[in-house]
Amino acid sequence: MKKIVLVMIIISLLITVSCSTRNSETDNTNKTPYPIIEKIGFSSDTEVKKGNYVAPGETFTIRALIVLKEKDGSISTVEDDDISIEIINSADYLSLKENIITVKEDVTSGVIISLKATYESHSETLSYFIKKNPDNHIDSDGIVTDYEQTDCLVNKERSLPQDYVPDDLVHIEVPSVLTNLEVNQLRKSASDALTDLFEEARTAGYTLKARSGYRSYSTQKSLFNNSVARNGLEHAKKYSAPPGHSEHQTGLAMDITSESVNNQLYDSFGATPEGIWVAENAHLFGFIIRYPEGKEDITGYEYEPWHLRYLGIELATDIYKTGLTMEEYFRENPSIQ
Ligand SMILES: [Zn+2]
């Protein structure tokens, strides 16, 4: 203990000496009192997060630092209790208590949470992008537990509950090919986004048509069984989903087409001007091409340039930028969970 006290005294003496030296130097030159505050920085117990991704339910510490710059350009950092950290515009999504951040469990991927550290006249903002770890949202039977969330991952390994029907289905407001009432529905957010997408396409000179949106578990069951009866199980599995495993049951997927492919679902749609425009712009409205070409082994589906999945603008854009499928994107989860 005595040793520690002694060391501290020596350190404080050194600081005093170095400060006085520094002050006398600066007084003689341009009166800048070095060190100067360069900026406010952040540090975290889990590195300051690769890609700044964090998962719902995750807890980590965050500290703000004052970054100092010496006259010779060298940089050092100090912690200071007077730096305040506050949550900005995202209080619904996380809590902050004594430098410990807890992201709430029900936050969906694509939400951006931001923190602001302030010290005297300096401030710095740090943002995190929420990215779910799908392994935390599935039960032991392979049934997803986050089926109501827009970022829910449904595929051949992950199914929806048999009785799940979204409670906000609406009739779509864009031209469609089929008259069947059920498939002309989407969840409200996806329907609104589809309207915007189709409008923007029209402005750009392309006419799109909706073909098949929401499908109930029982509709998917008959589709799949018909496909098996017609083409055999192997073929059916490639092109169709077993009941519970179709994204169409989420109410967030829509198959689209155009007259250039006779309003059908052909993979040649991807090479039409409409298909190319959709592939390049869908993310701006919150959609991704869910089953891209060359990713059949990962998604479990053949190329489907017509199948759009709604994820919200932030998440769809982030996935689009990475060029990954939903499966790959969520697997590349750097979170600690
Ligand atoms: Zn589809």
Residues whose N, C-alpha, C, O or C-beta is under 5 A from the ligand:
A	BS01	ZN	D255 H307
